[in-house]
């Protein structure tokens, strides 16, 4: 994350705040995070309005003690900018004086005739540039503007560089520095107001039969980038199995019979799959790894990623150290993370990392599919829906059965076919004997 959008202020200017109290909500490319007050005090100043863009490290507010006013500008920043502005100011002064040299010979010629006190000379020197500007030829200012209005704007080198990066016109920025010079703070403030104006956009609605170009959201850009990073450099291969899901369905029905109010009744088939995926990785630990240049990193903890579809894309919240969690704990954590992911109420550490991911599209009616690995993970498990199909039993009789498709997308640099097959064998054994997951 390098920047975010300040979605809403929970406090207003002048309010008393306490350490840990939520002051604002900031939306990143993945989630909307709550920004808490670092200390007790009064919210004296708000620097970024709702809808404004915020770079990491930017000041967004000032919290002071009672009666304390927000500083107009940090003293250190002033000194730094003044030092940077001195060379620029000298150059600009020379540039301003050069066009007036043609009109000043008469004055110079008259100077020897009358000797004036030094104090009067200083006053005359100070007054000379404005007078000269007034008497300058009308065409010259016009031609100077033609070359670029920014050349006449007094601004520090840092401010000019930041303006070029943010696409801010210096001539439209009001300077707050010495002698009205434009500072870095002025440019960033102008850039934020510019981006804030463009940030608040009405969602694009495309009617049937119409064509439209829809700008990517921050989340969509990240998803596109991650997929290119995955399918390009990572050599994928796929292993698929169909398991007998009848025992799983029976176990689920038994838990439901405990009553709707019981915690056990809330455990779903997907919860069984998540627990089994973790337990299988405990049995076959070499799959819980990633490729790292000239080495393979094998992880001690199993940090389970869960793919959650949201309105604007996909999030993968992570259950940390899932090997130490019971089936009930995994069920509760998965539901909580999925709920907060859909409402974009997650902290970055809750959806970053993960040693492998489980993606389940069974609830959406998908029989089977192949998922794309989330780098630097070494595999992702794709889960399809449970289907009623005719199967042959142990007595060679055709009966109605339940089958569920599982597809393992593997990074061939870490997982070979035999290792992937070993993992899926263990996974099948656990899912077809769900009582093992209750221990």
C-alpha positions as CSV (number, residue, x, y, z in Angstrom):
1,X,0.0,0.0,0.0
2,X,1.4,3.4,-1.0
3,X,-1.8,5.5,-0.8
4,X,-5.4,5.4,0.3
5,X,-8.6,7.4,0.2
6,X,-10.0,9.1,3.3
7,X,-13.6,7.9,3.2
8,X,-15.1,9.5,6.3
9,X,-14.2,11.4,9.4
10,X,-15.8,10.0,12.6
11,X,-14.8,13.1,14.6
12,X,-15.0,16.8,13.7
13,X,-12.6,19.7,14.3
14,X,-12.7,20.7,17.9
15,X,-13.8,17.3,19.3
16,X,-12.1,15.7,22.3
17,X,-10.5,12.4,21.4
18,X,-9.0,9.5,23.4
19,X,-6.1,7.2,22.5
20,X,-7.4,4.3,20.5
21,X,-10.7,6.0,19.5
22,X,-11.6,5.7,15.8
23,X,-11.1,9.1,14.1
24,X,-11.4,8.3,10.4
25,X,-11.9,5.5,7.8
26,X,-9.2,5.1,5.1
27,X,-9.9,2.9,2.1
28,X,-7.0,1.0,0.5
29,X,-7.0,-1.1,-2.6
30,X,-8.1,-4.1,-0.5
31,X,-10.1,-2.9,2.5
32,X,-11.4,0.0,4.5
33,X,-9.4,0.5,7.7
34,X,-10.2,2.4,10.8
35,X,-7.6,5.0,11.8
36,X,-7.3,5.4,15.6
37,X,-6.1,8.3,17.6
38,X,-2.5,7.8,18.8
39,X,-3.1,10.0,22.0
40,X,-5.6,11.9,24.1
41,X,-6.3,15.5,23.2
42,X,-8.3,17.8,20.9
43,X,-8.7,17.4,17.2
44,X,-7.4,20.9,16.4
45,X,-6.9,20.7,12.6
46,X,-8.0,18.4,9.7
47,X,-5.6,18.5,6.7
48,X,-7.4,16.0,4.4
49,X,-11.1,16.3,3.6
50,X,-13.3,13.3,2.9
51,X,-12.7,11.9,-0.5
52,X,-9.1,13.1,-0.6
53,X,-6.1,10.9,-1.4
54,X,-3.6,10.2,1.3
55,X,0.0,9.0,0.8
56,X,1.7,6.8,3.4
57,X,3.3,9.2,5.9
58,X,1.2,12.2,5.1
59,X,-0.3,14.4,7.9
60,X,-4.1,14.1,8.0
61,X,-4.8,15.8,11.3
62,X,-3.4,17.5,14.3
63,X,-4.2,16.5,17.9
64,X,-3.1,18.9,20.6
65,X,-3.7,19.6,24.2
66,X,-6.5,22.0,25.2
67,X,-5.8,25.5,23.9
68,X,-2.9,24.4,21.7
69,X,-3.1,25.5,18.1
70,X,-2.0,23.5,15.1
71,X,1.3,24.7,13.6
72,X,1.1,26.4,10.3
73,X,4.2,24.6,9.1
74,X,6.9,22.5,10.8
75,X,9.9,24.7,11.7
76,X,12.3,22.1,10.3
77,X,10.5,21.9,7.1
78,X,10.6,25.7,6.8
79,X,14.3,25.8,7.3
80,X,14.9,23.0,4.8
81,X,12.7,24.7,2.2
82,X,14.3,28.1,2.8
83,X,17.7,26.6,2.2
84,X,16.5,25.0,-1.0
85,X,14.8,28.2,-2.1
86,X,17.8,30.5,-1.8
87,X,19.6,29.4,-5.0
88,X,16.3,29.5,-6.9
89,X,15.4,32.9,-5.5
90,X,18.8,34.3,-6.6
91,X,18.3,32.8,-10.1
92,X,14.8,34.2,-10.4
93,X,16.0,37.7,-9.2
94,X,18.6,37.6,-12.0
95,X,16.0,36.6,-14.5
96,X,13.7,39.4,-13.4
97,X,16.5,42.0,-13.6
98,X,17.7,41.0,-17.1
99,X,14.6,42.3,-19.0
100,X,14.9,45.6,-17.2
101,X,18.6,46.3,-18.0
102,X,17.6,47.8,-21.3
103,X,15.6,50.5,-19.6
104,X,18.0,51.2,-16.8
105,X,21.0,52.8,-18.6
106,X,19.3,56.3,-18.4
107,X,19.0,55.9,-14.6
108,X,22.6,54.8,-14.4
109,X,23.7,57.8,-16.4
110,X,21.9,60.1,-14.1
111,X,23.2,58.6,-10.9
112,X,26.7,60.3,-11.0
113,X,25.0,63.8,-11.3
114,X,23.4,63.5,-7.9
115,X,24.8,61.8,-4.9
116,X,22.1,60.5,-2.5
117,X,22.4,59.2,1.0
118,X,22.8,55.4,1.3
119,X,19.5,55.0,2.9
120,X,17.8,56.7,0.0
121,X,19.7,54.5,-2.4
122,X,18.5,51.4,-0.7
123,X,14.9,52.5,-0.9
124,X,15.4,53.3,-4.6
125,X,16.9,49.9,-5.2
126,X,14.0,48.2,-3.5
127,X,11.4,50.3,-5.4
128,X,13.2,49.9,-8.7
129,X,12.1,46.4,-9.7
130,X,8.3,47.1,-9.4
131,X,8.8,50.4,-11.3
132,X,10.8,48.7,-14.0
133,X,8.1,46.0,-14.3
134,X,5.4,48.7,-14.8
135,X,7.5,50.5,-17.4
136,X,8.5,47.3,-19.2
137,X,7.2,46.9,-22.8
138,X,3.7,45.2,-22.9
139,X,4.9,42.5,-25.3
140,X,7.6,41.1,-23.0
141,X,5.3,39.8,-20.2
142,X,3.1,38.2,-22.8
143,X,6.1,36.4,-24.4
144,X,7.3,35.3,-21.0
145,X,4.0,33.7,-20.2
146,X,4.1,32.0,-23.5
147,X,7.3,30.4,-22.5
148,X,5.7,29.1,-19.4
149,X,4.0,30.7,-16.4
150,X,5.8,28.4,-14.0
151,X,9.2,30.0,-14.8
152,X,8.0,33.2,-13.0
153,X,6.5,31.4,-10.0
154,X,8.7,31.4,-6.9
155,X,8.9,27.8,-5.8
156,X,11.5,25.6,-4.1
157,X,13.2,22.9,-6.2
158,X,11.4,20.2,-4.3
159,X,8.1,21.9,-4.9
160,X,8.8,22.0,-8.6
161,X,9.7,18.3,-8.7
162,X,6.6,17.3,-6.8
163,X,4.4,19.5,-9.0
164,X,5.8,17.7,-12.1
165,X,5.1,14.3,-10.5
166,X,1.5,15.2,-9.5
167,X,0.7,17.2,-12.6
168,X,0.0,20.4,-10.6
169,X,0.2,23.8,-12.4
170,X,2.4,25.9,-10.1
171,X,0.9,29.2,-11.4
172,X,-2.4,28.1,-9.9
173,X,-1.0,27.4,-6.4
174,X,-1.0,30.0,-3.7
175,X,2.4,30.0,-1.9
176,X,2.6,30.1,1.9
177,X,6.4,30.2,2.1
178,X,8.6,33.3,2.5
179,X,7.7,36.1,0.1
180,X,4.8,34.0,-1.2
181,X,7.0,31.2,-2.5
182,X,5.3,27.9,-3.2
183,X,6.4,25.1,-0.9
184,X,6.2,21.3,-1.1
185,X,3.3,21.4,1.4
186,X,1.4,23.8,-0.9
187,X,1.9,21.6,-4.0
188,X,0.8,18.4,-2.1
189,X,-2.3,20.2,-0.8
190,X,-3.1,21.3,-4.3
191,X,-2.5,17.8,-5.6
192,X,-4.8,16.3,-2.9
193,X,-7.6,18.7,-3.7
194,X,-7.3,17.9,-7.4
195,X,-7.4,14.2,-6.8
196,X,-10.2,14.6,-4.3
197,X,-12.3,16.3,-6.9
198,X,-11.7,13.5,-9.3
199,X,-11.9,10.7,-6.7
200,X,-15.6,11.2,-6.0
201,X,-17.1,9.7,-9.1
202,X,-20.6,8.3,-9.8
203,X,-20.4,4.6,-10.3
204,X,-20.5,3.7,-14.0
205,X,-23.7,1.9,-15.0
206,X,-23.8,0.4,-18.4
207,X,-27.2,-0.4,-20.0
208,X,-27.8,-3.5,-22.0
209,X,-26.7,-3.1,-25.6
210,X,-24.3,-0.2,-24.7
211,X,-20.5,-0.2,-24.8
212,X,-18.3,1.6,-22.2
213,X,-14.8,1.9,-21.0
214,X,-14.8,1.4,-17.2
215,X,-11.7,2.6,-15.2
216,X,-10.1,-0.1,-13.0
217,X,-10.6,0.2,-9.3
218,X,-7.6,0.0,-7.0
219,X,-8.5,-3.6,-6.2
220,X,-8.9,-4.6,-9.8
221,X,-5.5,-3.2,-10.6
222,X,-3.9,-5.3,-7.9
223,X,-5.8,-8.4,-9.0
224,X,-4.6,-7.9,-12.6
225,X,-1.0,-7.4,-11.5
226,X,-1.0,-10.4,-9.2
227,X,-2.4,-12.7,-11.9
228,X,0.2,-11.6,-14.4
229,X,2.9,-12.2,-11.8
230,X,1.4,-15.7,-11.2
231,X,0.6,-17.3,-14.6
232,X,3.6,-15.8,-16.3
233,X,6.6,-16.7,-14.0
234,X,5.0,-19.7,-12.1
235,X,5.0,-23.0,-14.0
236,X,1.5,-24.3,-13.1
237,X,0.3,-27.9,-13.4
238,X,-3.0,-29.3,-12.2
239,X,-4.1,-32.5,-10.3
240,X,-7.8,-33.4,-10.0
241,X,-9.6,-35.9,-7.8
242,X,-13.3,-36.7,-7.1
243,X,-14.0,-37.8,-3.6
244,X,-17.0,-39.6,-2.1
245,X,-18.8,-36.8,-0.3
246,X,-21.5,-39.0,1.3
247,X,-19.7,-39.4,4.7
248,X,-19.2,-35.7,4.7
249,X,-22.9,-35.0,4.1
250,X,-23.9,-37.5,6.8
251,X,-21.5,-35.8,9.3
252,X,-23.0,-32.4,8.4
253,X,-26.5,-33.7,9.0
254,X,-25.6,-35.1,12.4
255,X,-24.2,-31.8,13.5
256,X,-27.3,-30.0,12.2
257,X,-29.5,-32.3,14.3
258,X,-27.9,-30.7,17.4
259,X,-30.3,-27.8,16.9
260,X,-30.1,-24.5,15.1
261,X,-28.9,-22.6,18.2
262,X,-25.9,-25.0,18.8
263,X,-22.4,-24.0,17.6
264,X,-22.0,-27.4,15.9
265,X,-25.0,-26.7,13.7
266,X,-23.2,-23.8,12.2
267,X,-20.3,-25.9,10.8
268,X,-20.6,-26.2,7.0
269,X,-19.1,-28.6,4.4
270,X,-16.6,-25.8,3.5
271,X,-15.4,-25.8,7.1
272,X,-14.7,-29.5,6.9
273,X,-12.8,-28.9,3.7
274,X,-10.7,-26.1,5.3
275,X,-9.8,-28.3,8.3
276,X,-9.0,-31.2,6.1
277,X,-6.7,-29.1,3.8
278,X,-4.8,-28.0,6.9
279,X,-4.5,-31.4,8.4
280,X,-3.3,-32.9,5.1
281,X,-0.6,-30.2,5.0
282,X,0.4,-31.3,8.5
283,X,0.8,-34.8,7.2
284,X,2.6,-33.7,4.1
285,X,4.5,-30.6,5.2
286,X,6.6,-30.2,2.1
287,X,3.6,-28.6,0.2
288,X,3.5,-25.9,2.8
289,X,6.4,-24.0,1.2
290,X,7.3,-21.4,-1.4
291,X,10.0,-20.8,-4.1
292,X,12.6,-18.1,-3.2
293,X,15.2,-17.6,-5.9
294,X,17.8,-20.3,-5.2
295,X,16.0,-22.0,-2.3
296,X,12.6,-23.4,-1.2
297,X,11.2,-22.0,2.0
298,X,9.3,-24.5,4.1
299,X,7.0,-22.9,6.7
300,X,6.5,-24.1,10.3
301,X,3.0,-22.6,10.6
302,X,0.1,-23.2,8.2
303,X,-1.4,-19.8,7.4
304,X,-4.5,-20.7,5.6
305,X,-5.8,-18.3,2.9
306,X,-9.6,-18.3,2.2
307,X,-10.7,-16.8,-1.2
308,X,-13.7,-14.5,-0.6
309,X,-15.6,-13.0,-3.5
310,X,-16.6,-9.4,-2.9
311,X,-18.4,-6.9,-5.1
312,X,-15.3,-5.3,-6.5
313,X,-13.0,-8.4,-6.8
314,X,-11.5,-11.0,-4.5
315,X,-9.9,-11.0,-1.0
316,X,-8.0,-13.8,0.7
317,X,-8.2,-13.3,4.5
318,X,-5.8,-15.6,6.4
319,X,-6.3,-17.9,9.4
320,X,-2.9,-17.8,11.2
321,X,-1.4,-21.0,12.6
322,X,-4.4,-23.0,11.4
323,X,-2.8,-26.3,12.4
324,X,-3.5,-25.3,16.0
325,X,-7.2,-24.5,15.5
326,X,-10.1,-26.9,16.0
327,X,-12.8,-27.5,13.4
328,X,-15.1,-25.2,15.4
329,X,-12.4,-22.4,15.7
330,X,-11.7,-22.6,12.0
331,X,-15.4,-22.4,11.2
332,X,-15.9,-19.3,13.5
333,X,-12.8,-17.5,12.1
334,X,-13.7,-18.2,8.5
335,X,-17.2,-16.8,8.9
336,X,-15.9,-13.7,10.8
337,X,-13.1,-13.0,8.2
338,X,-15.5,-13.5,5.2
339,X,-18.1,-11.2,6.7
340,X,-15.6,-8.4,7.4
341,X,-14.0,-9.0,3.9
342,X,-17.3,-8.4,2.2
343,X,-17.8,-5.2,4.2
344,X,-14.2,-4.1,3.6
345,X,-13.5,-3.9,7.3
346,X,-10.2,-5.7,7.5
347,X,-6.7,-4.8,8.6
348,X,-3.8,-5.4,6.1
349,X,-2.2,-8.0,8.2
350,X,-5.4,-10.1,8.1
351,X,-5.3,-10.6,4.3
352,X,-1.5,-10.6,3.7
353,X,0.7,-13.6,3.7
354,X,-0.8,-17.1,3.7
355,X,1.1,-20.3,2.8
356,X,-1.6,-21.7,0.6
357,X,-5.2,-20.9,-0.3
358,X,-8.6,-22.7,-0.6
359,X,-11.1,-21.4,-3.1
360,X,-14.6,-22.8,-3.1
361,X,-17.1,-22.1,-5.9
362,X,-19.4,-25.0,-5.1
363,X,-22.0,-22.7,-3.6
364,X,-22.2,-20.9,-6.9
365,X,-23.0,-24.2,-8.8
366,X,-19.5,-24.8,-10.3
367,X,-18.7,-28.5,-10.7
368,X,-15.0,-28.1,-11.0
369,X,-12.4,-25.4,-11.9
370,X,-8.7,-24.6,-11.9
371,X,-7.6,-21.7,-9.8
372,X,-4.6,-19.4,-10.2
373,X,-1.8,-19.6,-7.6
374,X,-1.5,-16.6,-5.3
375,X,2.3,-15.9,-5.3
376,X,4.6,-16.7,-3.5
377,X,2.4,-19.6,-2.4
378,X,3.1,-23.0,-4.0
379,X,-0.5,-24.2,-4.5
380,X,-4.1,-23.4,-4.3
381,X,-7.0,-25.9,-3.8
382,X,-10.1,-25.4,-5.9
383,X,-13.3,-26.9,-4.5
384,X,-16.4,-27.7,-6.7
385,X,-20.0,-28.4,-5.7
386,X,-21.3,-31.8,-4.4
387,X,-23.2,-33.5,-7.1
388,X,-25.6,-36.5,-7.2
389,X,-24.2,-39.0,-9.7
390,X,-24.6,-42.7,-10.4
391,X,-21.6,-44.6,-8.9
392,X,-20.5,-48.3,-8.7
393,X,-20.4,-49.6,-5.1
394,X,-18.2,-52.3,-3.6
395,X,-20.7,-55.0,-4.8
396,X,-20.4,-53.7,-8.4
397,X,-23.9,-52.3,-8.1
398,X,-24.9,-48.9,-9.6
399,X,-26.2,-46.6,-6.9
400,X,-26.9,-42.9,-6.4
401,X,-23.8,-41.3,-4.8
402,X,-22.4,-37.9,-3.8
403,X,-19.2,-36.7,-5.4
404,X,-17.1,-33.6,-5.0
405,X,-14.3,-32.4,-7.3
406,X,-11.0,-31.0,-5.9
407,X,-8.4,-29.5,-8.2
408,X,-4.9,-28.7,-6.9
409,X,-3.0,-26.0,-8.9
410,X,0.7,-26.5,-8.1
411,X,4.0,-24.6,-8.6
412,X,6.2,-27.2,-10.3
413,X,9.3,-25.5,-8.9
414,X,8.2,-26.6,-5.4
415,X,5.7,-29.4,-5.8
416,X,6.3,-32.4,-8.1
417,X,3.4,-34.6,-9.4
418,X,4.2,-37.3,-6.8
419,X,4.2,-34.9,-3.9
420,X,0.9,-33.3,-5.0
421,X,-0.6,-36.7,-5.4
422,X,0.5,-37.6,-1.8
423,X,-1.2,-34.5,-0.5
424,X,-4.4,-35.2,-2.3
425,X,-4.4,-38.8,-1.1
426,X,-4.2,-37.6,2.5
427,X,-6.9,-35.0,1.8
428,X,-9.3,-37.7,0.3
429,X,-8.7,-39.9,3.3
430,X,-9.7,-37.1,5.8
431,X,-12.7,-35.9,3.9
432,X,-14.1,-39.5,3.4
433,X,-13.6,-40.1,7.1
434,X,-14.7,-36.8,8.6
435,X,-14.7,-38.1,12.2
436,X,-10.9,-37.7,12.0
437,X,-11.4,-34.0,11.7
438,X,-13.4,-33.8,15.0
439,X,-10.5,-35.1,17.1
